[in-house]
Amino acid sequence: MDDRLLDEVIACLPKERTQFCYFKDQYAVYLLKQYLSTATNSDIHGIKQSKLKKLLDKPLVKDTLKKSGNGRLEIAQLDSVWSTQTEHYVLTLGKWGHKKRYSWNQTSRPGANLVLQLNLSNQFDAMFNAVTGCHLNRLTTSAHPKSRKRMATLAWARLDMDFNTGEILIEEIQSDLIRDLEYTYKRALSTGSGNEMHFYWSRTSLDRNKVAAYCENVIAEQKKIWSEAMMTATLWFVQQELGFSKVYYHTFDTGKVMKKINGSAPPRSLYTDLPEKFCFETTKQAPQFIANDAKAKRRLKAANNPEWFLLAS
């Protein structure tokens, strides 16, 4: 999207810190609440006939249904669903891309993307700093859109949008941190160095056991839920804060062509399993603002049987 328009969008959004809490399978609760907010009735039978029927099988939702003796599911019931295993994140915003370098930036059309960043609490950064003397963001590449305001970016989503067509496209969802923690964990456990108790990272000698313990702890807590949390935060943001009701997401093969990914491909599951879990449906219809863009249209023609994921509310 246009840089100036993106700046205007960011300027209109809240400036204070935005906290975001997430627990396993909370996405099911969010999607059901979205459905009920526009449904003509809250009949459970109606939900079972919809694309959201599989969400009713989630344990937290099933427990709620047991308390619903009238065959209806109300938003108030879902508001009370909570878990003691809840992660606390902070959301921040950033920009990514430039009109003249859009091929390198992997955007589907020339221009910039709005970036929604999912950041770990300061506690994670403080623990990493105590072990390494560095902020956690130092572990990941500066060539990707991590937060400049927070020091521990877990993941991000890149967004392109058009307020005239009422469409928004999730260009990518990604986490560098989990991958780099796994790599650092393996290095810490490696005995290749002459010093059995320490290894070098960023020109600093670090305690193997402390680094390995930190990495293992964060990976155990975040690896299984980061993509769920990031997608849920993204849907909340684009639907509740920006007001979009048509949310597009790349399929694996079409996305590679549209973003001109010629080298290492992203994890396939992020563009197959994840959108299916969130009840996106496939469509042959590209976002209108992509189909109408001359350069994006050329890429679209190069795609073999292009498809998109769409979540419409």
C-alpha positions in Angstrom: 0.0 0.0 0.0 1.0 3.6 -0.3 3.6 4.8 2.3 1.7 8.0 3.1 -1.6 6.1 3.6 0.2 3.6 5.8 1.5 6.4 8.0 -2.0 7.8 8.3 -3.3 4.4 9.3 -0.7 4.0 12.0 -1.3 7.5 13.2 -5.0 6.8 13.8 -4.3 3.7 15.9 -3.9 3.6 19.7 -0.4 4.7 20.8 -0.5 3.0 24.2 0.8 -0.5 24.8 -1.6 -3.1 23.6 -1.5 -6.3 25.7 -2.7 -9.5 24.1 -3.3 -12.7 26.1 -3.5 -16.1 24.5 -4.0 -19.7 25.6 -4.1 -22.9 23.6 -7.1 -23.1 21.3 -8.3 -19.6 22.2 -8.7 -19.0 18.5 -11.8 -21.3 18.5 -13.4 -19.0 21.1 -12.6 -15.9 19.1 -13.9 -17.3 15.9 -17.2 -18.4 17.5 -17.7 -15.0 19.1 -17.2 -13.4 15.7 -19.7 -15.7 14.2 -22.3 -15.1 17.0 -21.8 -11.3 16.7 -23.4 -11.3 13.2 -25.5 -14.5 13.3 -29.3 -14.1 13.3 -29.5 -16.6 16.2 -27.2 -18.5 18.5 -28.6 -22.0 17.8 -25.9 -24.7 18.3 -27.5 -26.7 15.5 -26.9 -23.8 13.1 -23.2 -23.7 14.1 -22.9 -27.4 13.4 -24.1 -26.8 9.9 -21.5 -24.0 9.3 -17.8 -24.1 8.4 -17.1 -23.5 12.1 -18.5 -26.9 13.3 -15.1 -28.4 14.0 -14.5 -25.6 16.6 -17.2 -27.1 18.8 -15.0 -30.1 19.4 -12.3 -28.1 21.2 -12.2 -29.2 24.9 -12.7 -25.7 26.2 -15.7 -25.2 23.9 -17.1 -28.6 24.7 -17.0 -27.8 28.4 -18.9 -24.6 27.7 -21.6 -26.5 25.7 -22.2 -28.9 28.6 -23.5 -25.9 30.5 -25.8 -24.8 27.7 -29.1 -26.6 28.3 -31.2 -24.6 25.9 -29.4 -25.6 22.7 -27.9 -22.1 22.3 -24.4 -20.7 22.6 -24.1 -17.1 23.8 -21.2 -14.7 23.6 -21.4 -14.2 27.3 -20.7 -17.9 27.8 -17.6 -17.7 25.6 -16.4 -14.5 27.4 -16.1 -16.6 30.6 -13.8 -19.2 29.0 -10.2 -18.9 30.4 -7.2 -21.0 31.1 -4.6 -20.9 33.8 -1.9 -21.6 31.1 -2.2 -18.1 29.5 0.6 -16.3 27.8 0.9 -12.5 28.0 2.1 -10.7 24.9 2.5 -7.1 23.7 1.4 -6.0 20.2 3.4 -3.3 18.3 3.2 -1.9 14.8 5.8 -1.4 12.2 6.3 -0.9 8.4 7.9 -3.1 5.9 8.8 -2.7 2.2 9.2 0.0 -0.4 7.7 0.7 -3.7 11.0 0.5 -5.6 12.2 -2.7 -3.8 9.0 -4.7 -3.6 10.5 -7.9 -5.2 13.2 -8.1 -2.5 10.7 -7.3 0.2 8.4 -10.1 -0.9 5.3 -8.0 -1.2 2.6 -9.0 -3.7 2.5 -5.5 -5.2 4.7 -2.4 -5.0 4.4 -0.4 -1.8 4.7 -1.0 1.9 3.1 -3.5 4.4 1.7 -2.8 7.8 3.4 -5.1 10.3 1.7 -6.4 13.4 4.4 -7.7 15.9 3.7 -10.2 18.7 6.3 -9.6 21.4 7.1 -11.6 24.5 6.9 -9.9 27.9 10.0 -8.1 29.3 10.6 -11.0 31.6 11.8 -13.2 28.6 14.2 -10.4 27.5 15.5 -9.9 31.1 16.3 -13.6 31.5 18.1 -13.7 28.1 20.1 -10.6 29.0 21.1 -12.1 32.3 22.6 -15.1 30.5 24.1 -13.4 27.4 24.3 -9.6 28.2 22.2 -8.9 25.1 18.6 -8.2 24.2 16.6 -11.2 22.8 16.1 -9.4 19.5 19.8 -9.5 19.0 19.4 -13.3 18.3 17.4 -12.7 15.2 18.3 -11.0 11.9 17.9 -7.2 11.5 16.7 -7.8 7.9 13.2 -8.8 9.0 10.5 -6.6 10.6 10.9 -7.2 14.3 9.8 -4.5 16.7 11.9 -1.4 17.4 9.9 -0.7 20.6 10.1 -4.0 22.3 13.2 -6.2 22.8 11.7 -9.7 22.3 9.7 -10.1 19.1 8.2 -13.6 18.9 6.5 -13.3 15.5 4.9 -10.9 13.1 2.3 -10.6 10.4 2.7 -8.5 7.3 -0.5 -6.9 6.0 -1.6 -5.2 2.7 -5.0 -3.6 2.5 -7.4 -1.4 0.5 -10.1 0.5 2.4 -12.0 1.2 -0.8 -12.5 -2.5 -1.6 -12.8 -3.5 2.1 -10.2 -6.2 1.7 -7.0 -7.0 3.6 -4.3 -9.5 2.7 -2.1 -11.3 5.2 1.1 -11.5 3.2 2.9 -13.7 5.7 3.1 -14.9 9.3 6.5 -15.7 10.5 8.7 -16.3 13.6 12.5 -16.1 13.3 12.9 -16.4 17.1 11.8 -20.1 17.5 14.1 -21.2 14.6 17.1 -19.2 16.0 16.5 -20.5 19.6 16.5 -24.1 18.3 19.8 -23.4 16.4 21.3 -21.8 19.5 20.1 -24.7 21.7 21.9 -27.2 19.4 25.1 -25.1 19.5 25.0 -24.8 23.2 24.8 -28.6 23.5 27.5 -29.2 21.0 30.9 -30.4 22.4 32.9 -29.1 19.4 34.5 -26.4 21.3 37.6 -26.9 23.4 35.9 -25.4 26.4 33.3 -27.9 27.7 31.5 -25.4 29.8 31.4 -22.4 27.4 30.8 -21.6 23.8 31.1 -18.4 21.7 28.1 -16.4 20.5 28.3 -12.9 19.1 32.0 -12.8 20.2 31.1 -13.6 23.8 31.8 -16.7 25.9 28.6 -18.0 27.3 27.7 -20.7 29.8 26.4 -23.7 27.7 24.1 -25.0 30.4 22.4 -21.6 31.1 21.9 -20.8 27.4 20.6 -24.3 26.7 18.2 -24.1 29.7 16.9 -20.7 28.5 16.3 -21.8 24.9 14.7 -25.1 26.0 12.3 -23.2 28.3 11.1 -20.7 25.7 10.8 -23.3 22.9 8.7 -25.5 25.2 6.4 -22.6 26.1 6.0 -20.9 22.7 6.7 -23.3 19.8 3.3 -25.0 19.8 1.2 -21.9 20.1 3.0 -19.0 18.5 1.3 -19.4 15.1 -2.1 -19.7 16.7 -1.5 -16.7 18.8 -0.1 -14.6 15.9 -3.1 -15.5 13.6 -5.6 -14.8 16.4 -4.0 -11.5 17.2 -4.0 -10.6 13.5 -7.6 -11.4 13.0 -8.6 -9.5 16.1 -6.5 -6.5 14.9 -7.8 -6.4 11.3 -11.4 -7.1 12.2 -11.8 -5.1 15.5 -9.3 -2.3 15.1 -9.3 -1.8 11.3 -12.8 -2.9 10.6 -12.2 -5.4 7.7 -14.6 -8.2 7.1 -12.9 -9.8 4.1 -9.5 -11.3 5.2 -7.3 -13.0 2.5 -4.3 -15.1 3.1 -1.8 -16.6 0.7 -1.9 -20.3 -0.3 1.5 -21.9 -0.3 2.1 -22.1 -4.1 0.3 -18.9 -5.2 2.0 -17.0 -2.4 5.5 -18.1 -3.6 4.7 -16.7 -7.0 3.0 -13.5 -5.8 5.9 -12.7 -3.4 8.5 -13.9 -5.8 10.1 -16.4 -3.4 12.7 -18.1 -5.5 15.0 -19.4 -2.7 14.2 -21.1 0.6 10.4 -21.5 1.0 8.5 -20.8 4.2 7.2 -23.7 6.3 4.3 -25.2 4.2 2.2 -25.7 7.3 1.8 -22.0 7.8 0.0 -21.8 4.5 -1.9 -25.0 4.7 -2.6 -26.3 8.2 -2.9 -22.9 9.9 -5.5 -21.3 7.6 -7.5 -24.5 7.6 -7.5 -24.6 11.4 -8.9 -21.1 11.4 -11.7 -22.0 9.0 -10.5 -20.1 6.0 -12.0 -21.2 2.7 -10.2 -21.4 -0.6 -11.2 -19.2 -3.5 -10.1 -18.5 -7.1 -11.0 -14.9 -6.7 -7.9 -12.7 -5.9 -8.3 -9.6 -3.7 -9.6 -6.9 -6.0 -6.7 -4.5 -5.2 -4.3 -7.2 -6.2 -6.1 -8.1 -9.4 -6.3 -4.4 -10.4 -2.6 -3.7 -9.9 -0.6 -3.9 -13.1 2.5 -5.4 -11.7 0.7 -7.8 -9.3 -1.5 -8.9 -12.3 1.6 -10.0 -14.2 2.6 -12.2 -11.3 -0.9 -13.5 -11.0 -0.9 -14.6 -14.6 2.4 -16.5 -14.0 0.8 -18.5 -11.2 -0.5 -22.0 -12.1 -4.2 -22.2 -11.1 -3.9 -19.5 -8.4 -5.9 -19.8 -5.2 -6.3 -17.8 -2.0 -7.6 -18.4 1.4 -10.5 -16.2 2.5 -12.2 -15.6 5.8 -15.3 -13.5 5.4 -17.6 -12.4 8.2 
